[in-house]
Amino acid sequence: MIRASQVTLGPPVVIGRWIHHIDEFLTDHLILTDAMALSIIHYPHPTLRHRSKPIVRVDQRLKDLAQEMLDLMYENEGVGLAANQVDLPIRMFVANETGRRGEGQEWVVINPVIDRPKGSEASQEGCLSVPGIYAQVKRPKTIRLQGYDLQGNEINMELSGFLSRVMQHEVDHLDGVMFFDRMSEEARRDLEDQLYEFQTTFDSMRRTGNIPNDDTIAKQIAQWERIYT
Ligand SMILES: [Zn+2]
């Protein structure tokens, strides 16, 4: 909870872990609260379909969020996690192809751009936003990844193999694309029952108020975008 005594005038107001404009504070209920812990959202949460905008501001809070994303990725035995999978509509993802803390290379990539696709390869993929579902996805074998790390250093490298697949999967998330969108119609039909189960769970969580309605989610997205994009 935020106390009135903590609010000072002049936008943007920076209080603890969140930033808010005073006019919105007065006219709108607070949505981005200070003690909000990130959690992984599941299909069909609308933020997974949101096309994230580039980040224009890197502050300590963003760095903390990236660290929290890495923690969640390792806890859930993932190899990559995109910001909109934790309900943040910004172009950032984390990855480590080993899936283990302290091993391999840990990545935090801001504003990633993929180009120069070469070759094609089908391989099995899974996703922390649809846990338990695995399927073959065909993707370019080699790509070029460009972007920035949290210190503002440029990333520009050619990637192939598993890491290339991981990065492509994560950049897809930032564009609102799920891995099953890239499957053949036939392969997708095989997953229909499982995806329906996710829909059913989502609907019941909405009914019990554990997931906000579309209007509230849209407002949260707009607030994050105002801060970081
Ligand atoms: Zn995924």
Residues whose N, C-alpha, C, O or C-beta is under 5 A from the ligand:
A	BS01	ZN	G126 C127 L128
